[in-house]
Amino acid sequence: MENIKEEMEFDPSGVGVANGRYFGMPFSNDECPVVLISVPWDATVSYSEGTAEGPEAIIGASVQVDLYDEHYPSSPELKIGTDEAEIDMEDGGRVKVFDYIKAINTESRTKAKKIIDCLSEGRDLDKELRGLQEEVNQASAAVNYLTEQVCAGYLSQGKIPGVVGGEHSVTFGAVKAAAASLPEGRKLGVLQFDAHADLRIAYEGFEHSHASIMFNILSKIDNIGHLTQVGIRDFCADEHDSIKREGRITAFTDAGIGEAIADGKTWKEICREIVETLPEDVYISFDIDGLDPSLCPNTGTPVPGGLSFQKAVYLLREVASHRHIVGFDLCEVAPGENEWDANVGARLLHKMALFAIFAAREKK
Ligand SMILES: [Mn+2]
């Protein structure tokens, strides 16, 4: 009853109500074509922590987002859900997946910190630290599994899941579920917005590191047709070799984009080239550090350069207008002293959800 009352009172043009849900939307997930899933996990982040606080900060900032988009006059009608899945615990109780991940993140961070400190001092891990490393890897695997299960549930209901991290490793379970949801013989394309290539085999000894996410996706998930990277500007020689060697990767580096524009290419032409590399079914993984760092100053590993908000949104709309969006995520948003990073993140999330539904309708 409470829900119905709130729903009748929900005014998409009004000031949002902070009710713990994305955009303050009170709808039941059954009526939402898109559901956002918070994954507060940042145990393998090496440089600066805080992305585990991303989902709550984005929920807080999201109530201020104006839901009107000039391209889609009925955009305020889009219903976006907030996942509240629960799991059974060994003691017979039930807890929210969100709270469970948050708890194991706190434990795992403490362990990971000891390992990272040891390695950064140039020492080898002793037996105890190797044990802790194994425990962190197991916790990462548990987060991947839970994320995959939750996403698979929404996909089986014909909905689009949108994962909100956390560090970039949370993408794994979501992509696995998206790839598995495709009909036999179809391959999934992954469009990655990022400053980093994330193609390292393992980073600081963590199998499921944020810096290895795309390597893990390409090597451990069966039907990945193509990985298209946009905004990449910080990678190691091995990663550069992988991009050249692996036929399934196309990188539109930040430098490459800048040079093409300097040579007279338009952003529209570049976006068309980006879309053409992708198969029909696309998963969008948006690491906020793909944007200019003035838009995400508190993210874990900021790098100068990157896309403007306007360019990113234009590309997102182009992709959604010409391809089928199976799922998406937004990662590495870390709240700072003010709401700025979360504000940018909330607006990006809204555009991804909106385009996945409205640009797809327009296409038909
Ligand atoms: Mn990344």
Residues whose N, C-alpha, C, O or C-beta is under 5 A from the ligand:
A	BS01	MN	H168 D194 H196 D198 H210 D287
